[in-house]
Amino acid sequence: MRILLKIILLFFLIVGIGFPLFSMTYYTMVRTSTPKFCSSCHEIEWAYDTWKSSAHAFNSKGVVADCMDCHLPAPHDTWSFFFAKTYHGLKDIIIHLSYDDPIKEYNHEENRKKVYATMKNEQCQKCHRNLLYLSNNRGAMLAHRSVLYPRKGYEKRCVDCHQNLVHKQRSFFVLNKM
């Protein structure tokens, strides 16, 4: 009887601590995964503004790809997502706090190039899955085939061709008609 009581007490202790801890962690992850939250740092606001008028936020299909869709692993890979999000969050906070004047010192173009250098095709393919079935554009279909099935030594990344879609300063924006 005594061991059963200990097991029941341990169960309620784990549930009593584990569930609130999990809930707070999940709530924090969801609340900090929005583009609006990402732009709360002054130096990132520029990236948010350029994203808002890009095809990733405004397009004829109504599909929106936000910050974490491109910059983090897929959420269904929970551990990789959690650790990548934590790493990027801490890195961004340290960088933000290390600047005397974040708006003047943050080099958008340099940081944009660093991120593009680390972008993997899998990040784009989370959303862009049907690249071989573009019914009205045979040239794009063939170009994507060479990315999906590259010959050895001819590997390409999505951002090799699509580098100016998001986070590029423009003098004006042309938005797609809906």
Stockholm file with secondary structure:
# STOCKHOLM 1.0

chainA/1-178         MRILLKIILLFFLIVGIGFPLFSMTYYTMVRTSTPKFCSSCHEIEWAYDTWKSSAHAFNSKGVVADCMDCHLPAPHDTWSFFFAKTYHGLKDIIIHLSYDDPIKEYNHEENRKKVYATMKNEQCQKCHRNLLYLSNNRGAMLAHRSVLYPRKGYEKRCVDCHQNLVHKQRSFFVLNKM
#=GR chainA/1-178 SS CHHHHHHHHHHHHHHHHHHHHHHHHHHHHHHTTSHHHHTTSGGGHHHHHHHHTSTTTSCTTCCCCCHHHHHSCCTTSHHHHHHHHHHHHHHHHHHHHHCSSHHHHCCHHHHHHHHHHHCCHHHHHTTCCCTTCCTTCHHHHHHHHHHHSCCTTCCCCHHHHCCSSSSCCCSSCCCCCC
#=GC SS_cons         CHHHHHHHHHHHHHHHHHHHHHHHHHHHHHHTTSHHHHTTSGGGHHHHHHHHTSTTTSCTTCCCCCHHHHHSCCTTSHHHHHHHHHHHHHHHHHHHHHCSSHHHHCCHHHHHHHHHHHCCHHHHHTTCCCTTCCTTCHHHHHHHHHHHSCCTTCCCCHHHHCCSSSSCCCSSCCCCCC
//
